Amino acid sequence: MATKFPKFSQALAQDPTTRRIWYGIATAHDFESHDGMTEENLYQKIFASHFGHIAIIFLWTSGNLFHVAWQGNFEQWVKDPLNVRPIAHAIWDPQFGQPAVDAFTQAGASNPVNIAYSGVYHWWYTIGMRTNGDLYQGSIFLLLLSAIFLFAGWLHLQPKYRPSLSWFKNAESRLNHHLAGLFGVSSLAWTGHLVHVAIPESRGQHVGWDNFLSTLPHPAGLAPFFTGNWGVYAQNPDTASHVFGTSQGSGTAILTFLGGFHPQTESLWLTDMAHHHLAIAVLFIIAGHMYRTQFGIGHSIKEMLNSKDPLFGFKNEGQFNLPHQGLYDTINNSLHFQLGLALAALGVITSLVAQHMYSIPPYAFMARDYTTQAALYTHHQYIAGFLMVGAFAHGAIFFVRDYDAEANKGNVLARMLEHKEAIISHLSWVSLFLGFHTLGIYVHNDVVVAFGTPEKQILIEPVFAQFIQAAHGKAVYAMDVLLSNPDSIASTAWPNHGNVWLPGWLDAINSGKNSLFLTIGPGDFLVHHAIALGLHTTTLILVKGALDARGSKLMPDKKDFGYAFPCDGPGRGGTCDISAWDAFYLSMFWMLNTLGWVTFYWHWKHLGIWQGNVAQFNESSTYLMGWFRDYLWLNSAQLINGYSPYGTNNLSVWAWMFLFGHLVWA
């Protein structure tokens, strides 16, 4: 007899109701709940899946390169990056009528194509690629790498090559491999690429497989490195009149600290980025060698976490006076804890990528491709949102499945659980405070503007944020503090007094043409607090879900029901919708809601800069009708009128998505 779905759970396979299908789908990836699963087998399965994951990523990036080389216009774009629209790939759709075919035959193509708004053209150009041949080579290399990783994944599932459980539990060696081997060495390799290939290419000197061993990246060669005279590598940088991709105005420096942006490309100096990656490489290679592996030297993480050594002579309960006893084994034995930490760290870094990608653009001419700037910001913030919510979800699963109250007695985890009422009520209080006060000020402003007395608006200058901007060198607020005061210790201390990076930085932060430390006022103050409301409410839902995952006053035995359950049946009121899963579900709405506000704020603020009309945001963002009328309605009018029986254009698909997205949300 054919086995019924799901194979991994015989109990479910026997279930005659539709639960068999729904629960089967829900638990397909919950390996630890599958029949006959051992801890060792679980680790081996997940380990092998990582190789498959990497293979898919390389296959995807290979496809990006391949389709641009085959169907794009990279070589034309390279000749005029500011005016040629980059093509991502051709599109063919059996639904397209002639008007749609005509609308999407754009950017000089002879057939319908999609425009690239991911910034890959700018990236490939910046790192030294110039021809379709370069793109094909990269594509084939990644394809081969993908095949190697697929093979490695298969290999590590074979009995002879399955690592043992003890190998997976060796945290120090894994840190050594990940910090020094992956992060450190890859950063060093990237520095090598920038110095040997990208920087020469930016100066009109092509370096390929045929000449890279015979072309010196710096006229002095390695002599300054071995003699300790490293400053030579920073001398004679590219000048302000350098034309990117040519020798005109170029220098010979390879590792610099110029600060600010290349005047023509409006992106970070390549030589500054090479220097940055070299520094990162050194830090990570050292970091990877700090912990005690089988060689018996270095720090033992377990000893450090369990230590109660006096801190600066003061008796304490552990690092920073927080008791970490027992955490080493708790983390090392819980995959959900490890995944939660990884997702939280990755979520933060992804949001940082969103913020830095536009404020200090690393890729040549990308600052002038406004749609790409908006797309990359939105993309990375949404990814960050999903990762952060996932971090709390797996934190909650850890508390339900893996937390051992005895092993964690008195440490920070136990403390969080003991103080959960205080934590949850403070988050609740701050969410209510932010919500009522922010909405109250917005609505007050709406009323007085509606009644013809806009001068009665409550307008609060964000003085603390302006102080921080001034401290970083923004002169417009006339606060004369730290870097905005040339006589302050921040400006005169080494190495700033040598005018190493400060002139470039100050020039950039005060330019008004880029997105570095945008000038802020009362509208920013209000929307900042609206976003703070969204963030704190999302956090409240997630933290409460995790801290109550094991049990609450209403349902002290909650952990016995697992991470996800609907209710405990009739006769036990109040147990519906209170599982940790329900908190995760509710938090998704708040996360997406908050990101809507975040991206709208970013976009409207930037539209003002790009259109040379910052007054519109400043004047209209202080009341709700201003947001609805002058941002939402004004900028979505094109989409609302996006298609009709009489015609279509290349925005029609977005008009349809606009409708679709709002219907889904409603």
C-alpha positions in Angstrom: 0.0 0.0 0.0 1.3 3.5 -0.8 2.3 5.4 2.2 0.1 8.4 2.9 1.4 11.9 3.4 3.1 12.8 5.7 5.7 10.1 5.8 7.5 11.7 8.7 4.6 11.2 11.1 2.7 7.9 11.2 0.3 9.3 13.7 -0.7 12.1 11.4 -0.8 9.8 8.3 -3.5 7.7 10.1 -5.6 10.8 10.8 -8.9 10.5 8.8 -9.6 14.3 8.9 -8.1 17.1 6.9 -5.8 17.7 9.9 -3.5 15.2 8.1 -2.9 17.7 5.3 -2.8 20.9 7.3 -0.7 19.6 10.2 1.5 17.8 7.8 2.3 21.0 5.9 2.8 22.9 9.2 5.3 20.4 10.6 7.1 19.4 7.4 10.2 21.4 8.5 9.9 20.8 12.2 12.5 18.0 12.0 12.8 17.5 15.7 9.1 16.4 15.9 9.5 13.8 13.1 9.3 10.0 13.8 12.5 8.3 14.7 14.5 11.6 14.9 17.7 11.6 17.0 19.6 14.7 18.1 22.6 13.6 15.9 20.5 13.0 12.9 18.7 16.3 13.4 22.1 18.2 13.3 23.3 16.3 10.3 20.1 17.0 8.3 20.3 20.7 9.1 24.0 20.8 8.3 23.5 19.2 4.9 20.7 21.6 4.1 23.1 24.6 4.6 25.0 23.4 1.5 21.8 23.2 -0.5 20.9 26.7 0.7 24.3 28.1 -0.4 24.0 26.3 -3.7 20.6 27.9 -4.4 22.0 31.4 -3.6 24.9 30.9 -6.0 22.6 29.6 -8.6 20.4 32.6 -8.2 23.3 35.1 -8.4 24.7 33.2 -11.4 21.3 33.6 -13.1 21.4 37.4 -12.4 24.8 37.6 -14.2 23.8 35.3 -17.0 20.5 37.1 -17.9 22.1 40.5 -17.8 24.9 39.3 -20.0 22.5 37.6 -22.4 19.5 40.0 -22.5 20.8 43.2 -20.7 22.6 46.3 -21.9 25.5 46.3 -19.5 28.1 47.5 -22.1 26.0 50.4 -23.2 25.2 51.3 -19.6 28.9 51.4 -18.7 29.5 54.1 -21.4 26.8 56.4 -19.9 25.6 55.2 -16.4 23.6 58.3 -15.7 21.4 58.3 -18.8 21.1 54.7 -19.9 18.4 52.6 -18.1 19.8 49.2 -17.0 17.9 46.2 -18.3 17.5 43.2 -15.9 16.2 40.7 -18.5 13.7 40.2 -21.3 10.1 39.4 -20.4 7.7 37.2 -22.3 4.1 36.9 -21.2 1.2 35.2 -23.1 -1.2 37.7 -21.4 0.5 40.7 -23.1 -1.5 42.5 -25.7 0.2 44.8 -28.2 -0.2 47.9 -26.0 1.7 46.0 -23.2 4.3 44.8 -25.6 4.9 48.4 -26.7 4.9 49.7 -23.2 7.6 47.3 -22.0 9.7 47.6 -25.1 11.9 50.2 -23.4 15.4 51.4 -22.7 16.5 50.9 -26.3 15.5 47.2 -26.4 13.8 45.6 -29.4 11.4 43.5 -27.2 9.7 43.8 -23.8 12.2 44.0 -21.0 12.3 44.7 -17.2 14.5 47.6 -15.9 17.0 46.6 -13.1 16.3 48.4 -9.9 18.6 46.2 -7.7 21.8 48.2 -8.2 23.7 45.2 -9.6 24.8 47.2 -12.6 26.4 49.8 -10.3 27.9 47.1 -8.2 29.5 45.2 -11.1 30.8 48.4 -12.6 32.3 49.5 -9.3 34.1 46.2 -8.7 35.8 46.3 -12.1 33.5 44.5 -14.6 33.1 46.2 -18.0 32.0 43.7 -20.6 29.4 41.0 -21.1 32.3 38.5 -21.1 33.1 39.5 -17.6 29.5 38.8 -16.6 29.4 35.4 -18.3 32.7 34.4 -16.6 31.3 35.3 -13.2 28.1 33.4 -14.0 29.9 30.2 -15.0 32.2 30.4 -11.9 29.1 30.7 -9.6 27.4 27.9 -11.4 30.4 25.6 -10.8 30.5 26.7 -7.2 26.8 25.9 -6.9 27.4 22.4 -8.2 30.3 21.9 -5.8 28.1 22.9 -2.9 25.2 20.7 -4.0 27.7 17.8 -4.1 29.0 18.7 -0.7 25.5 18.7 0.7 24.9 15.2 -0.7 28.3 14.0 0.5 27.6 15.0 4.1 24.4 13.0 4.1 26.4 9.8 3.3 27.0 7.6 6.5 30.8 7.8 6.0 30.9 11.6 5.9 28.2 12.6 8.4 29.8 14.6 11.2 29.3 13.3 14.8 27.3 15.1 17.4 30.4 16.1 19.3 31.7 17.9 16.2 28.5 20.0 16.1 28.8 20.8 19.8 32.3 22.2 19.4 31.4 25.8 19.5 34.9 27.2 19.7 36.2 25.5 16.6 33.1 26.7 14.7 33.7 30.2 15.9 37.3 29.9 14.7 36.1 28.7 11.3 33.4 31.3 10.9 35.1 34.3 12.3 38.7 33.8 11.0 38.0 31.5 8.1 34.8 32.8 6.5 34.5 36.5 7.6 38.2 37.2 8.0 39.7 35.5 5.0 36.8 36.5 2.7 37.2 40.1 3.8 40.9 39.8 3.1 40.2 38.2 -0.3 37.7 41.1 -1.1 40.4 43.6 -0.2 42.6 41.8 -2.7 40.0 42.0 -5.4 39.5 45.7 -4.8 43.2 46.5 -4.8 44.2 44.2 -7.7 41.2 44.5 -10.0 38.6 47.2 -9.1 40.9 50.1 -8.2 43.1 49.7 -11.3 40.0 49.4 -13.5 38.6 52.6 -11.9 41.8 54.3 -13.1 41.5 53.0 -16.7 44.0 50.1 -16.2 42.3 46.8 -17.1 43.5 43.8 -15.1 42.4 40.4 -16.3 43.5 36.7 -16.0 46.2 37.4 -18.6 48.0 40.2 -16.8 47.1 40.3 -13.1 50.3 38.5 -12.0 52.4 41.0 -14.0 50.6 44.3 -13.1 51.7 45.9 -9.8 48.7 47.3 -7.9 51.0 49.9 -6.4 54.3 51.3 -7.9 56.2 50.6 -4.7 55.2 46.9 -4.7 55.4 45.0 -1.3 58.5 46.9 -0.1 56.5 49.3 2.2 54.6 46.4 3.7 57.7 44.5 4.7 59.5 47.6 5.9 56.6 48.8 8.0 56.3 52.0 5.9 52.6 51.5 5.3 51.8 55.2 4.9 53.2 54.9 1.4 50.0 53.1 0.3 47.9 56.1 1.3 50.0 58.7 -0.5 48.9 60.3 -3.8 45.1 59.4 -3.8 42.7 60.1 -6.6 42.0 63.8 -6.9 38.6 65.5 -6.7 38.7 65.9 -10.5 39.2 62.1 -11.1 37.0 60.8 -13.9 35.9 57.3 -12.8 37.1 54.5 -15.2 39.9 56.7 -16.6 43.4 57.8 -15.7 42.3 61.4 -15.7 42.9 62.9 -12.2 43.8 59.5 -10.8 46.4 58.7 -8.2 48.4 55.6 -7.1 47.1 55.1 -3.5 45.4 51.8 -2.7 44.5 52.1 1.0 43.2 55.5 2.1 41.1 57.3 4.7 39.8 60.2 2.6 36.3 60.4 4.0 33.2 61.6 2.1 32.4 60.8 -1.5 34.1 60.7 -4.9 32.8 64.0 -6.5 31.8 62.4 -9.8 30.3 59.1 -8.8 28.9 60.4 -5.5 29.9 57.0 -3.9 32.5 56.1 -1.3 36.1 56.2 -2.4 37.2 52.7 -3.6 40.5 53.1 -1.8 38.6 53.9 1.5 36.5 50.7 1.0 39.6 48.6 0.4 41.2 50.0 3.6 37.9 49.2 5.5 37.8 45.6 4.3 41.5 45.1 5.2 40.8 46.4 8.8 37.7 44.2 9.1 39.8 41.2 7.9 42.5 41.8 10.5 39.9 42.2 13.3 38.0 39.0 12.4 41.1 36.9 11.9 42.3 37.9 15.4 38.8 37.4 16.8 38.6 33.9 15.3 41.8 32.9 17.2 40.7 34.1 20.7 38.9 31.0 21.8 40.3 27.7 23.2 40.0 24.9 20.7 41.9 21.6 20.8 45.2 23.5 21.0 44.5 24.4 24.6 45.3 28.1 24.3 42.9 31.1 24.4 39.7 31.8 26.3 37.2 29.2 27.3 33.8 30.7 26.6 32.2 28.4 29.2 34.7 29.7 31.9 34.0 33.3 30.9 30.3 32.9 31.1 30.4 31.1 34.4 33.0 33.5 35.9 32.3 35.7 38.9 35.7 37.4 39.0 35.7 40.9 40.3 35.0 43.5 37.7 37.5 46.4 38.2 37.8 45.3 41.8 34.0 45.2 42.4 32.4 42.0 43.4 29.8 41.0 40.8 27.4 38.4 39.6 29.0 37.9 36.2 29.8 40.0 33.1 28.4 43.5 33.4 27.0 42.3 36.8 24.6 40.0 34.9 24.7 36.4 35.8 25.5 34.2 32.8 26.0 30.9 34.6 24.8 27.9 32.6 24.3 29.9 29.4 27.1 28.0 27.5 25.3 24.7 27.7 21.8 26.2 27.3 22.9 27.9 24.0 25.0 25.1 22.8 22.3 22.5 23.3 19.4 24.5 21.8 19.2 25.0 18.0 16.3 27.4 18.5 18.3 29.6 20.8 21.2 29.6 18.3 18.8 30.4 15.4 17.1 33.1 17.5 20.5 34.8 18.1 21.5 34.5 14.5 18.2 35.9 13.2 18.4 38.8 15.6 21.9 39.7 14.7 21.2 39.3 10.9 18.0 41.3 11.3 19.9 44.2 12.9 22.7 44.1 10.3 20.1 44.0 7.4 18.4 47.1 8.7 21.8 48.8 9.0 22.5 47.8 5.4 19.2 49.6 4.4 20.3 52.7 6.3 23.9 52.8 5.0 23.2 51.8 1.4 21.5 55.2 0.7 23.3 57.4 3.2 26.8 56.4 2.2 26.3 54.7 -1.2 29.2 52.3 -2.0 28.5 51.9 -5.7 29.4 54.4 -8.5 26.5 56.6 -9.7 23.9 54.7 -7.6 23.0 57.8 -5.6 21.5 59.2 -8.9 19.3 56.2 -9.6 16.5 57.2 -7.3 14.2 54.2 -7.9 17.1 51.8 -7.1 17.8 53.8 -3.9 14.1 53.5 -2.9 13.9 49.8 -3.9 17.0 48.8 -1.9 15.9 50.6 1.2 12.5 49.1 1.2 13.8 45.6 0.3 16.4 45.5 3.2 14.0 47.0 5.8 11.3 44.4 5.0 13.8 41.6 5.1 15.1 42.9 8.4 11.5 42.9 9.7 10.9 39.3 8.8 14.3 38.3 10.3 13.6 40.1 13.6 10.1 38.6 14.0 11.6 35.2 13.3 14.2 35.7 16.0 11.5 36.1 18.6 9.5 33.2 17.2 12.5 30.8 17.7 13.2 32.5 21.1 9.7 31.5 22.1 10.1 27.9 20.8 13.3 27.7 22.8 11.4 28.6 26.0 8.8 26.0 25.3 11.0 23.1 24.1 14.6 23.6 25.3 14.6 25.8 28.5 15.7 24.0 31.6 14.7 25.9 34.8 17.3 24.1 36.9 20.3 24.6 34.6 19.5 28.3 34.3 18.7 29.0 37.9 19.4 32.7 38.7 21.0 33.6 35.3 19.7 36.3 32.9 17.2 34.0 31.3 15.6 33.2 34.7 15.7 36.8 35.6 13.8 37.8 32.4 11.1 35.3 33.3 10.9 36.4 37.0 10.6 40.0 35.9 8.3 39.5 33.0 5.4 41.4 34.5 7.6 44.5 34.9 9.0 44.1 31.4 5.7 43.6 29.7 3.9 46.4 31.6 6.7 48.9 30.8 6.5 48.0 27.1 2.7 48.4 27.3 3.0 51.8 29.1 5.5 53.2 26.6 3.4 52.0 23.6 0.3 53.6 25.1 2.3 56.8 25.8 3.7 57.0 22.3 0.4 56.2 20.7 -1.7 58.7 22.5 0.7 61.6 22.5 1.8 61.2 18.9 -1.7 60.8 17.6 -2.9 63.6 19.9 -0.4 66.1 18.4 -1.1 65.0 14.8 -4.8 65.4 15.3 -4.5 68.7 17.1 -2.5 70.0 14.2 -5.1 68.7 11.7 -7.8 70.5 13.6 -6.1 73.9 13.7 -5.0 73.6 10.0 -8.6 72.7 9.1 -9.9 75.7 11.0 -7.5 78.1 9.3 -5.0 78.7 12.1 -2.0 76.7 11.0 0.2 78.9 13.3 -1.4 77.2 16.3 0.1 73.8 15.4 2.3 72.1 18.1 5.7 72.0 16.4 8.5 70.4 18.4 12.1 70.7 17.1 14.0 67.4 17.6 16.8 69.2 19.5 18.5 66.1 20.8 18.8 64.5 17.4 19.9 67.8 15.9 22.6 67.9 18.7 23.8 64.4 17.6 23.9 65.6 13.9 25.8 68.7 14.9 28.3 66.6 16.9 29.0 64.7 13.7 29.7 68.0 11.8 26.4 69.3 10.5 26.7 73.1 10.6 23.1 74.1 9.7 21.9 74.1 13.3 24.7 76.5 14.4 25.3 74.4 17.6 29.1 74.6 17.3 29.6 71.3 19.1 32.4 68.7 18.5 32.9 68.1 14.8 30.9 71.2 13.8 33.3 73.3 15.9 36.8 73.4 14.3 38.4 74.3 17.6 36.8 71.4 19.6 38.9 68.4 20.7 37.0 66.2 18.3 38.3 68.3 15.4 41.8 68.8 16.7 42.6 65.4 18.2 44.8 62.9 16.2 44.3 61.8 13.5 41.7 64.4 12.6 44.1 67.4 13.0 46.1 65.9 10.2 43.1 66.5 7.9 43.1 62.9 7.0 39.4 62.2 6.6 37.7 65.2 8.2 37.5 67.6 5.2 35.9 64.9 3.0 33.4 64.0 5.7 32.5 67.6 6.6 32.1 68.4 2.9 29.7 65.4 2.5 27.6 65.9 5.6 27.0 69.6 4.8 26.4 69.2 1.0 22.5 69.0 1.0 22.8 67.0 -2.3 23.2 63.6 -0.6 21.4 61.6 2.1 24.0 62.0 4.9 22.3 63.2 8.1 19.3 64.8 6.5 18.1 68.1 8.0 15.3 67.4 10.5 12.5 69.4 12.0 9.0 69.0 13.6 7.6 66.7 10.9 10.5 64.3 11.5 10.0 64.5 15.3 6.4 63.4 14.9 7.0 60.6 12.4 10.0 59.4 14.5 7.6 58.9 17.4 5.0 57.2 15.2 7.6 54.7 14.1 8.7 54.3 17.7 5.1 53.4 18.6 5.1 50.7 15.9 8.5 49.3 17.0 7.6 49.2 20.7 4.2 47.7 20.0 5.7 45.0 17.8 8.3 44.4 20.5 5.6 44.2 23.2 3.7 41.5 21.3 6.9 39.5 20.6 8.4 39.8 24.1 5.1 39.0 25.8 4.7 36.0 23.5 8.1 34.7 24.3 8.1 35.4 28.1 4.6 33.9 28.5 5.3 30.9 26.2 5.9 28.6 29.1 2.9 29.7 31.1 0.8 32.7 32.2 -1.5 33.4 35.1 -4.4 32.4 33.0 -2.8 29.2 31.7 0.1 28.1 33.9 0.5 24.8 32.0 0.8 26.4 28.6 4.2 24.8 27.8 2.6 21.3 27.8 0.6 22.4 24.7 3.6 23.2 22.6 4.5 26.4 20.7 1.3 26.5 18.6 -2.1 25.6 19.8 -5.6 27.2 19.1 -7.4 26.7 22.5 -7.8 24.2 25.2 -11.3 23.3 24.2 -14.7 24.2 25.8 -14.9 24.7 29.5 -11.6 26.5 29.8 -12.3 30.0 28.7 -9.6 32.5 27.9 -7.2 29.9 26.4 -7.8 30.9 22.8 -5.3 32.9 20.8 -2.7 33.0 23.6 -0.1 30.6 22.3 3.4 32.0 21.5 2.5 31.3 17.8 -0.5 33.7 18.1 1.8 36.4 19.4 4.1 35.8 16.4 1.0 36.0 14.1 -0.2 39.3 15.5 3.3 40.8 15.5 3.6 40.2 11.8 0.8 42.7 11.2 2.5 45.3 13.4 5.8 44.7 11.9 4.4 45.2 8.3 2.4 48.2 9.5 5.6 49.8 11.1 7.6 49.2 7.9 4.9 50.9 5.9 5.5 54.1 8.0 9.2 53.7 7.9 9.4 53.4 4.1 6.8 56.1 3.5 8.8 58.5 5.7 12.0 57.7 3.9 10.5 58.0 0.5 8.7 61.3 1.1 11.8 62.8 2.7 13.8 61.8 -0.3 11.3 62.9 -2.9 11.8 66.4 -1.5 15.6 66.2 -1.9 15.4 64.6 -5.4 12.9 67.2 -6.6 14.6 70.1 -5.0 11.5 70.9 -2.8 12.2 70.0 0.8 9.6 72.6 1.9 6.7 70.3 1.0 7.7 67.6 3.5 8.6 70.2 6.1 5.2 71.9 5.9 2.8 69.0 5.2 4.2 66.2 7.4 3.1 67.8 10.7 -0.6 66.8 10.3 -2.3 63.7 9.0 -4.1 65.3 6.1 -0.7 66.5 4.9 0.5 62.9 4.8 -2.7 61.6 3.1 -3.0 64.4 0.5 0.5 65.5 -0.3 2.3 62.2 0.0 -0.1 59.2 -0.4 -2.7 60.6 -2.8 -0.4 62.9 -4.8 2.1 60.1 -5.4 -0.3 57.2 -5.9 -2.6 59.1 -8.3 -0.6 57.8 -11.2 -1.2 54.2 -9.9 -4.8 54.7 -9.2 -5.3 55.9 -12.8 -2.8 53.2 -14.0 -4.8 51.3 -16.6 -8.0 51.6 -18.4 -9.8 49.8 -21.3 -8.2 52.4 -23.6 -4.5 52.0 -22.8 -1.7 50.7 -20.7 1.8 51.8 -19.8 4.8 50.3 -18.1 3.4 51.4 -14.7 0.2 49.4 -15.2 1.7 46.3 -13.6 2.5 48.4 -10.5 -1.0 49.9 -10.6 -2.3 46.3 -10.5 0.1 45.4 -7.7 -1.1 48.5 -5.8 -4.7 47.3 -6.0 -3.7 43.7 -5.2 -1.6 44.6 -2.2 -4.4 46.8 -0.7 -7.0 44.1 -1.2 -4.8 41.5 0.5 -4.1 43.9 3.4 -7.8 44.8 3.7 
